[in-house]
Structures are given as structure tokens and as C-alpha cells.
Amino acid sequence: DSSMSTSTSMLVLVLIDESASLKGTDPDDVRVDAALSALDSLVVLATSGGEAAPEVQVALAAFSNEYREAQGRTPPDEATAPELRGSLERFGDLDQGIDTDFVNALSAAQTALADQVAATSTDGRSQPCRAVLMFTDGGYDIAVRETAEDQERLGLTKPYAPDIELTTTEQVEAAEAAGRAALCDEGGLADRLRGDEVTLLTVSYTHLTLPTI
């Protein structure tokens, strides 16, 4: 990332899909192995350069229908690595979520990173380099809310399609189209992430529907 040339600090958000489709697309929990490998690399980055090493902070989050913080920002080093690894390993059992909603996930991730930057940049230091490492099976998907219980638990609409009730296949398809537009259209979420100088790296197990950022 070009921002690393002007910043000595780095915020990394590891964002992991926890949707039920992973039972079929990732039965061996390869996403967890990949995330653990990424963590190991971050520990090396943060600890092997002596005084020249960047200050690294890692946060963990999950998503399906909505974004869920799993662990707040933590410096990855030999002392914290066991806790971080344990938090990541628990994702092997997290595959019950409904929807694979990239728009909700990345909107919340953008907000979380902005909040972290605000919290760490109050002493006059340059803003940290920011990155999202997202592990997913790659299929943007919204489920039909077939029952009143589903509607109450999951919500009847999406923030980016507030006038579309998710009660039929046709309505869900319309909401998905609105979500893709919210993500990919000019001035949309992808452009806003670029504007914030957030690097998005994705690891997908099927077809990747996100734009390269």
C-alpha cells in the first residue's frame, strides 16, 4: 500500500464470512487456516524490524446479514498471538448466518476503521495505513424472509434498499441489484473505500463478485 511510505502505523481488519453457505463451500475451514496464516505474517511484520517495524493493530470481525465485531484492535506480537489465534480458530464453528451481505459488511468496516483512525490520530501523528482482509465464499446473497420470525430477526429491508421488502424472490433480486449498485456504481462504497485509502484484499472460495480495490 502506498500509504505505508508515509505512515509508520497500520490498522488491519480481518473480516470473515460466517454465512451458512460455508458448510458446502468451505467444509474444511480453509478460511480459518488462511486467516491464521495472515495473522502469522502480521506478527512477523510487527516484531521483526526492530525500531523500524511499523506499529500494527489487528481487529477481527464477522459478517453474514450484518457486521459483528469479534475482537477489538490488538497489537499482534508473541504475547497476544495465542489470544488472536484462538479468536480466529473459533470461526471454524461459525457458519450459521443468513445472507452474505458485502454491502452491510464493508459499510460497517469502513465506519469501524474510521473510528479507529480517529481514536489513534489525536496526538498529531500521521494517519495509519488501513487494510481489510476479507475471507468469504464469494457469493453475494440475500435470503427471502419467509416467516414473521425471519422478518423480525433479520429485518424486512436493507439499508441500501429501504423500499424493497425481502418477502419474495423477485424482491430479493431487486434488493441485490440495489446492493451491487451501492457497492460498485461511481461514488459508491467501493469508491469511498478508495477515497479513504483503504486497501481491500479478498480470499474467496467460489466466484468473487466484489470489485478489485
Residue frames as qw, qx, qy, qz and C-alpha x, y, z in Angstrom:
[[0.000, 0.887, 0.462, 0.000, 0.00, 0.00, 0.00],
 [0.410, 0.588, -0.032, 0.696, 1.34, 3.43, -0.96],
 [0.394, -0.838, -0.005, -0.378, 0.32, 4.91, 2.39],
 [0.878, -0.390, -0.051, 0.274, 2.98, 2.79, 4.10],
 [0.606, 0.359, -0.037, 0.709, 5.59, 5.06, 2.53],
 [0.032, -0.574, 0.100, -0.812, 4.31, 7.96, 4.65],
 [0.696, -0.538, 0.058, -0.472, 2.93, 6.15, 7.69],
 [0.171, 0.401, -0.855, 0.281, 4.65, 4.15, 10.39],
 [0.415, 0.024, 0.749, -0.515, 1.46, 2.53, 11.63],
 [0.343, 0.005, -0.770, -0.539, -1.08, 0.11, 10.19],
 [0.577, 0.029, 0.519, -0.629, -4.66, -0.89, 11.04],
 [0.272, 0.095, -0.872, -0.396, -5.77, -4.27, 9.71],
 [0.671, 0.000, 0.358, -0.649, -9.36, -5.51, 9.94],
 [0.041, 0.082, -0.973, -0.213, -9.74, -9.25, 9.38],
 [0.599, 0.142, 0.141, -0.775, -13.32, -9.72, 8.17],
 [0.039, -0.104, 0.986, 0.125, -14.61, -13.31, 7.97],
 [0.598, -0.108, -0.429, -0.668, -17.79, -14.65, 6.39],
 [0.212, -0.080, 0.882, -0.413, -19.93, -16.68, 8.80],
 [0.663, 0.158, -0.116, -0.723, -22.82, -17.50, 6.46],
 [0.810, -0.058, 0.534, -0.234, -24.42, -20.94, 6.31],
 [0.786, 0.585, -0.149, -0.130, -23.30, -21.45, 2.70],
 [0.060, 0.709, -0.695, 0.102, -19.79, -22.08, 4.03],
 [0.751, -0.179, 0.600, -0.210, -20.92, -25.52, 5.16],
 [0.861, 0.410, 0.297, 0.040, -20.82, -26.51, 1.50],
 [0.500, 0.830, -0.163, 0.186, -18.17, -24.19, 0.09],
 [0.193, 0.643, -0.612, 0.418, -15.60, -24.48, 2.90],
 [0.870, -0.387, -0.225, -0.206, -16.30, -27.66, 4.92],
 [0.827, -0.045, -0.295, 0.477, -12.64, -27.96, 5.92],
 [0.326, -0.909, -0.123, 0.228, -12.45, -24.40, 7.30],
 [0.683, 0.249, 0.120, 0.676, -9.75, -23.31, 4.88],
 [0.010, 0.858, 0.109, 0.502, -10.82, -19.71, 5.53],
 [0.631, -0.772, 0.077, -0.005, -9.61, -20.10, 9.11],
 [0.828, -0.125, 0.200, 0.508, -6.27, -21.54, 8.01],
 [0.439, 0.588, 0.190, 0.652, -5.85, -18.62, 5.60],
 [0.251, -0.897, -0.044, -0.361, -6.69, -16.08, 8.28],
 [0.780, -0.577, 0.126, 0.207, -4.23, -17.70, 10.69],
 [0.738, 0.166, 0.200, 0.622, -1.52, -17.54, 8.04],
 [0.160, 0.779, 0.132, 0.591, -2.26, -13.85, 7.53],
 [0.542, -0.831, 0.019, -0.119, -2.04, -13.29, 11.28],
 [0.844, -0.272, 0.144, 0.438, 1.34, -15.02, 11.43],
 [0.535, 0.456, 0.179, 0.688, 2.59, -12.67, 8.69],
 [0.145, -0.869, -0.089, -0.465, 1.35, -9.64, 10.62],
 [0.742, -0.653, 0.054, 0.143, 3.09, -10.82, 13.78],
 [0.761, 0.020, 0.185, 0.621, 6.34, -11.08, 11.80],
 [0.264, 0.694, 0.196, 0.641, 5.79, -7.64, 10.26],
 [0.367, -0.870, -0.065, -0.324, 5.15, -6.07, 13.67],
 [0.744, -0.640, 0.179, 0.066, 8.01, -7.74, 15.55],
 [0.884, 0.031, 0.198, 0.423, 10.92, -8.47, 13.21],
 [0.459, 0.710, 0.074, 0.529, 12.00, -4.99, 12.17],
 [0.481, -0.198, -0.360, 0.774, 13.17, -3.66, 15.49],
 [0.009, -0.546, -0.256, 0.798, 12.68, 0.08, 15.82],
 [0.143, 0.211, -0.496, -0.830, 11.96, 0.27, 12.10],
 [0.012, -0.330, -0.935, -0.128, 8.96, -2.07, 12.34],
 [0.281, -0.402, -0.253, -0.834, 5.57, -0.43, 11.80],
 [0.290, 0.004, 0.677, -0.676, 3.10, -0.19, 14.65],
 [0.355, -0.128, -0.775, -0.507, 0.44, -2.76, 13.71],
 [0.444, 0.027, 0.577, -0.685, -3.03, -3.13, 15.16],
 [0.233, -0.084, -0.880, -0.406, -5.37, -6.01, 14.22],
 [0.530, 0.048, 0.422, -0.734, -9.12, -6.25, 14.75],
 [0.027, 0.086, 0.968, 0.232, -11.38, -9.21, 13.98],
 [0.509, 0.225, 0.221, -0.801, -14.97, -9.11, 12.71],
 [0.292, 0.191, 0.923, 0.162, -17.56, -11.39, 11.16],
 [0.403, 0.273, -0.066, -0.871, -20.40, -10.87, 8.73],
 [0.213, 0.318, 0.898, 0.218, -23.43, -12.54, 7.20],
 [0.035, 0.818, 0.537, 0.201, -26.62, -10.46, 7.35],
 [0.147, -0.977, 0.049, -0.148, -24.84, -7.85, 9.43],
 [0.444, 0.554, -0.519, 0.477, -21.35, -6.95, 10.63],
 [0.769, -0.624, -0.116, -0.073, -20.26, -8.23, 14.03],
 [0.111, 0.763, -0.568, 0.289, -17.10, -7.23, 15.88],
 [0.919, -0.145, -0.363, 0.053, -15.29, -10.27, 17.26],
 [0.696, -0.421, -0.146, 0.563, -12.22, -8.66, 18.81],
 [0.051, 0.991, 0.014, -0.122, -11.13, -5.05, 19.12],
 [0.539, 0.735, -0.349, 0.218, -7.82, -3.77, 17.83],
 [0.828, -0.506, 0.206, 0.127, -4.88, -5.61, 19.29],
 [0.160, 0.783, -0.577, -0.170, -1.14, -5.32, 18.58],
 [0.986, 0.098, -0.122, -0.060, -0.03, -8.68, 17.09],
 [0.111, 0.698, -0.675, 0.213, 3.05, -9.91, 18.92],
 [0.429, 0.116, -0.887, 0.124, 4.26, -13.01, 20.71],
 [0.115, 0.056, 0.706, -0.697, 2.25, -12.15, 23.82],
 [0.543, 0.290, 0.232, -0.753, -1.07, -11.56, 22.06],
 [0.373, 0.270, -0.739, -0.492, -0.75, -14.12, 19.24],
 [0.056, -0.128, -0.983, 0.122, -2.28, -17.01, 21.24],
 [0.271, 0.479, 0.540, -0.637, -5.39, -14.98, 22.04],
 [0.402, 0.509, -0.266, -0.713, -5.74, -13.77, 18.45],
 [0.249, 0.180, -0.903, -0.301, -5.24, -17.28, 17.11],
 [0.090, 0.261, 0.901, -0.336, -7.87, -18.62, 19.50],
 [0.368, 0.526, 0.256, -0.723, -10.36, -15.98, 18.34],
 [0.406, 0.437, -0.543, -0.592, -9.72, -16.91, 14.71],
 [0.102, 0.073, -0.990, -0.061, -9.96, -20.64, 15.34],
 [0.308, 0.337, 0.701, -0.548, -13.46, -20.17, 16.74],
 [0.464, 0.444, -0.194, -0.741, -14.61, -19.11, 13.29],
 [0.152, 0.141, -0.942, -0.265, -14.41, -22.76, 12.26],
 [0.028, 0.383, 0.894, -0.230, -17.72, -23.28, 14.09],
 [0.200, 0.570, 0.249, -0.757, -19.33, -20.08, 12.84],
 [0.045, 0.044, -0.716, -0.695, -21.28, -20.99, 9.71],
 [0.079, 0.502, 0.841, -0.187, -24.92, -20.48, 10.65],
 [0.070, 0.460, 0.101, -0.879, -25.53, -16.94, 9.38],
 [0.474, 0.651, 0.591, 0.040, -28.24, -15.92, 6.92],
 [0.358, 0.934, 0.008, -0.013, -27.26, -13.78, 3.89],
 [0.691, -0.130, 0.128, 0.700, -23.82, -12.93, 2.58],
 [0.128, 0.951, 0.278, 0.050, -24.16, -9.16, 2.58],
 [0.646, 0.108, -0.005, 0.756, -21.00, -7.46, 1.36],
 [0.034, 0.688, 0.140, 0.712, -22.59, -4.01, 1.40],
 [0.612, -0.757, -0.084, -0.212, -23.55, -4.11, 5.07],
 [0.871, -0.280, -0.034, 0.401, -20.19, -5.71, 5.93],
 [0.570, 0.233, 0.062, 0.785, -17.99, -3.23, 4.10],
 [0.138, -0.779, -0.143, -0.595, -20.05, -0.21, 5.14],
 [0.706, -0.705, -0.038, -0.053, -19.61, -1.19, 8.78],
 [0.829, -0.096, 0.027, 0.550, -15.93, -1.99, 8.20],
 [0.327, 0.577, 0.079, 0.744, -15.39, 1.47, 6.74],
 [0.397, -0.804, -0.053, -0.439, -17.00, 3.04, 9.80],
 [0.859, -0.481, -0.033, 0.174, -15.02, 0.84, 12.20],
 [0.716, 0.136, 0.029, 0.685, -11.71, 1.78, 10.56],
 [0.084, 0.699, 0.074, 0.706, -12.62, 5.47, 10.55],
 [0.615, -0.753, -0.052, -0.229, -13.45, 5.29, 14.26],
 [0.874, -0.281, 0.006, 0.396, -10.14, 3.55, 14.95],
 [0.508, 0.420, 0.050, 0.750, -8.24, 6.19, 12.99],
 [0.214, -0.798, -0.064, -0.560, -9.97, 8.93, 14.96],
 [0.776, -0.629, -0.019, -0.028, -9.00, 7.19, 18.20],
 [0.841, -0.197, 0.122, 0.489, -5.34, 6.75, 17.24],
 [0.488, 0.453, 0.184, 0.723, -4.63, 10.03, 15.41],
 [0.258, -0.924, -0.262, -0.105, -5.35, 12.52, 18.18],
 [0.609, -0.638, 0.102, 0.461, -1.69, 13.07, 19.05],
 [0.169, 0.850, -0.273, -0.418, -0.71, 14.68, 15.75],
 [0.437, -0.249, 0.792, 0.346, 0.75, 11.56, 14.17],
 [0.347, 0.224, -0.573, -0.708, 0.06, 10.76, 10.54],
 [0.838, 0.015, 0.140, -0.527, -2.95, 8.59, 9.83],
 [0.525, -0.270, 0.801, 0.095, -2.24, 4.85, 9.78],
 [0.317, 0.179, -0.757, -0.542, -2.33, 2.72, 6.68],
 [0.652, 0.033, 0.493, -0.575, -5.63, 0.79, 6.63],
 [0.315, 0.189, -0.839, -0.401, -6.49, -2.61, 5.18],
 [0.793, -0.041, 0.313, -0.521, -9.40, -5.03, 5.19],
 [0.104, 0.247, -0.944, -0.193, -8.60, -8.74, 4.74],
 [0.719, 0.056, 0.189, -0.667, -11.90, -10.38, 3.83],
 [0.044, -0.138, 0.983, 0.115, -12.39, -14.15, 3.75],
 [0.628, 0.269, 0.259, -0.683, -15.61, -15.29, 2.05],
 [0.576, 0.167, 0.778, 0.186, -17.14, -17.89, -0.25],
 [0.173, -0.140, 0.453, 0.863, -17.67, -15.06, -2.68],
 [0.047, -0.463, -0.751, -0.468, -21.41, -15.20, -3.39],
 [0.193, -0.030, 0.229, -0.954, -23.40, -12.03, -2.60],
 [0.335, -0.316, -0.849, -0.258, -26.69, -13.48, -1.43],
 [0.349, -0.146, 0.354, -0.855, -29.86, -12.33, 0.35],
 [0.033, -0.214, -0.976, 0.028, -32.41, -14.82, 1.64],
 [0.372, -0.471, -0.436, -0.671, -36.16, -14.43, 1.31],
 [0.177, -0.117, 0.646, -0.733, -37.77, -13.57, 4.66],
 [0.361, -0.208, -0.806, -0.421, -40.47, -16.22, 4.53],
 [0.464, -0.567, -0.674, 0.100, -41.87, -16.01, 8.07],
 [0.239, -0.917, -0.069, -0.312, -42.72, -13.28, 10.54],
 [0.764, -0.575, 0.119, 0.269, -39.94, -14.63, 12.76],
 [0.693, 0.154, 0.244, 0.661, -37.38, -14.25, 9.95],
 [0.160, 0.781, 0.222, 0.562, -38.61, -10.75, 9.23],
 [0.466, -0.876, 0.006, -0.125, -38.24, -9.71, 12.86],
 [0.809, -0.425, 0.209, 0.350, -34.89, -11.44, 13.38],
 [0.639, 0.077, 0.375, 0.667, -33.21, -10.49, 10.11],
 [0.070, 0.504, -0.025, -0.861, -35.04, -7.33, 9.14],
 [0.601, 0.577, 0.536, -0.134, -37.58, -6.84, 6.38],
 [0.497, 0.862, -0.006, 0.100, -35.45, -4.45, 4.29],
 [0.748, -0.037, -0.032, 0.662, -31.82, -3.49, 3.70],
 [0.192, -0.721, -0.098, 0.659, -30.40, 0.00, 4.41],
 [0.105, -0.318, 0.517, 0.788, -29.41, 0.35, 0.74],
 [0.236, -0.237, -0.732, -0.594, -32.87, -0.77, -0.45],
 [0.138, 0.069, 0.641, -0.752, -35.23, 0.61, 2.21],
 [0.589, 0.214, 0.039, -0.778, -38.34, 0.45, 0.00],
 [0.651, 0.202, -0.666, -0.302, -37.92, -3.19, -1.03],
 [0.717, -0.367, 0.442, -0.395, -39.39, -5.78, 1.33],
 [0.148, 0.437, -0.876, -0.141, -37.50, -9.08, 1.17],
 [0.651, 0.024, 0.584, -0.484, -40.55, -11.33, 1.09],
 [0.872, 0.425, 0.206, -0.128, -40.34, -12.78, -2.45],
 [0.757, -0.030, 0.358, 0.546, -37.62, -13.98, -4.79],
 [0.381, 0.710, 0.289, 0.518, -38.31, -11.08, -7.14],
 [0.256, -0.953, 0.004, -0.161, -38.00, -8.53, -4.33],
 [0.738, -0.515, 0.282, 0.333, -34.77, -10.12, -3.12],
 [0.679, 0.279, 0.353, 0.580, -33.32, -9.95, -6.62],
 [0.130, 0.883, 0.170, 0.419, -34.24, -6.27, -6.79],
 [0.505, -0.852, 0.136, 0.028, -32.55, -5.64, -3.43],
 [0.797, -0.202, 0.330, 0.465, -29.42, -7.49, -4.60],
 [0.496, 0.597, 0.281, 0.565, -29.32, -5.29, -7.70],
 [0.163, -0.948, -0.026, -0.272, -29.58, -2.21, -5.47],
 [0.719, -0.622, 0.218, 0.217, -26.79, -3.59, -3.30],
 [0.749, 0.132, 0.313, 0.569, -24.48, -4.13, -6.27],
 [0.242, 0.801, 0.185, 0.515, -25.18, -0.58, -7.40],
 [0.437, -0.893, 0.054, -0.093, -24.48, 0.77, -3.91],
 [0.783, -0.407, 0.300, 0.361, -21.16, -1.07, -3.93],
 [0.660, 0.069, 0.468, 0.584, -19.96, -0.63, -7.49],
 [0.305, 0.852, 0.335, 0.261, -21.51, 2.50, -9.02],
 [0.391, 0.444, -0.144, 0.793, -19.48, 5.67, -9.35],
 [0.217, -0.520, 0.257, -0.785, -19.31, 7.35, -5.96],
 [0.847, -0.341, -0.289, -0.287, -20.47, 4.16, -4.25],
 [0.770, -0.614, 0.173, 0.000, -18.98, 2.19, -1.42],
 [0.873, 0.088, 0.123, 0.463, -16.00, 0.88, -3.40],
 [0.355, 0.684, 0.000, 0.637, -15.06, 4.41, -4.43],
 [0.410, -0.838, 0.097, -0.346, -15.47, 5.66, -0.86],
 [0.889, -0.378, 0.137, 0.219, -13.14, 2.97, 0.41],
 [0.695, 0.354, 0.087, 0.619, -10.59, 4.02, -2.19],
 [0.019, 0.830, 0.012, 0.558, -11.08, 7.63, -1.14],
 [0.645, -0.731, 0.164, -0.154, -10.30, 6.63, 2.45],
 [0.308, 0.639, -0.701, 0.067, -7.15, 4.87, 1.16],
 [0.736, -0.238, 0.568, -0.281, -8.38, 1.54, 2.49],
 [0.281, 0.365, -0.828, -0.319, -6.83, -1.49, 0.81],
 [0.838, -0.025, 0.287, -0.463, -9.28, -4.38, 0.38],
 [0.188, 0.369, -0.893, -0.174, -7.83, -7.86, -0.07],
 [0.824, -0.042, 0.157, -0.542, -10.21, -10.79, -0.54],
 [0.029, -0.228, 0.969, 0.094, -9.83, -14.55, -0.35],
 [0.721, 0.137, 0.055, -0.677, -12.79, -16.31, -1.99],
 [0.451, -0.143, 0.881, -0.004, -13.72, -19.98, -2.37],
 [0.550, 0.514, 0.652, 0.088, -16.09, -19.71, -5.36],
 [0.368, 0.600, 0.320, 0.634, -16.84, -16.80, -7.69],
 [0.294, -0.381, -0.283, 0.829, -15.78, -13.37, -6.42],
 [0.166, 0.776, 0.545, 0.270, -18.40, -10.71, -7.03],
 [0.272, -0.864, -0.095, 0.413, -16.54, -7.79, -5.48],
 [0.501, 0.836, -0.123, 0.187, -14.56, -5.25, -7.50],
 [0.756, -0.013, -0.212, 0.619, -10.80, -5.13, -7.12],
 [0.181, -0.977, -0.067, -0.087, -9.84, -2.23, -4.86]]
